Amino acid sequence: MSGVKRRSGGLNLYGQLPVWFHNDGPHSDVVISTRVRLARNLEGRKFPRFASGRDKQKIFNEAAAVMSGVPKRLFGSEFELVKFGRLRKLEQQFLIEERLVSADLLRGDGERGVASENERRISVMINEEDHLRLQGMDSGFRTFELFHKIDLLDDYIGNRLKYAYDGRLGFLTSCPTNCGTGLRLSCLLHLPGLVLTKAIDAVLQGASQMGCATRGFFGENSEVVGNFFQLSNQATMGAHEKEFIESTEKVIREVISHERKARERLLQDAHLELSDKVFRSLGILTHARTLSFSELLNLTSALRIGVECGIYEGISAEELNKMIMVCMPAHLHIHRSLEEAETDLDISRADLVRNLLTKKKRSKKIN
């Protein structure tokens, strides 16, 4: 049996790309990542929104004790427990950018945190909107693969902590829209073909009619930038988890098909215009002196479709992912050793991108 590594203050900031951004999963030319999440609450306890500080402390301690017993053989490593409230704001934002935790956890109070295995593929948020949020994330299109892992963890925890459950409503959650299975399956998609061919609205409307909601890069309440769209199931009640996964998976496959057809049309009918967009974006990234993060996402989106369509071979999609990740505000602060009050992030971001692209060009010439 393995123990949870506790971190009461400070954070081990791994200098590596999170697994969901590796670009090595199935259909990764379109599907950046897949996330499976289960919302759970403990029987007889107030939801975190209404719980006292003492209640939250007790729930946290009980959840931490259970996580300390998760056998290493189940997920390949022991779980590390981070007490969120004792981290610096910069470290909290770092974990949000890596999608290990949510912004709701940042806005909360009382004892709260996250337990995750070494690769941060499987994690459990404690005292977010619900007592427990079990989450699995990985690169590409991996629905049932992730669900099986989360279902295994759900069974392990559920055999040790009694969940709030109603025979008619299913698992009880803080937000009624999550009741039933508590399941949320979401895929982060890169859809520049549909945007450039002006077919995106029709495709997303069709997805909505088939039960999928659309959000931005960072999920709920975030804007759509860089042609990144997050699609997830809307219903969580009235069917088995596997049925929701199958129906959502069917919608995602349709969107993937539409995106690939749109890219084919662009290559056939607008190759010059597409190439021009790709290399203009490369030029700006290579020479810009200031770059906002949203601008970076938009420019790297154009470069990414150039890479995926064989128009530009000077960089890989995974290297673009590394560029995006290290240029997120908290990552940039840490990477560049900037103070949290630093105001010139756009300048530092542009400097970093220029240096990365310049090194890439030099490396290519040497090889």
Buried (B, 14 or more C-beta within 10 A) or exposed (E): EBEBBEBEEEBEBEEEBBBBBBBEBBBBBBBBBBBBBBBBBBEEBBBBEEBEEEBBBBBBEBBBEBBBBBEBEBBEBBBBBBBBBBBEEBBBBBBBBBBBBBBBBBEBEBBBBBBBBBBBBBBBBBBBBBBBBBBBBBBBBBBBBBBEBBBBBBEBBBEBBEBBBEEEEBBBBBEEEBBBBBBBBBBBBBBBBBBBBEBBEEBBEBBBEBBBBBBBBBBBEEEBBBBBBBBBBEBBBEBEBBEBBEBBBEBBEBBBEBBBBBBEBBBEEBEEEBBEBBBEBBEBBBEBEEBBBEBBBBBBBBBBBBBBBEBBEEBEBBBBBBBBBBBBBBBBBBBBEBEEEBEEBBBBBBBBBBEBBEEBEEEEEEE
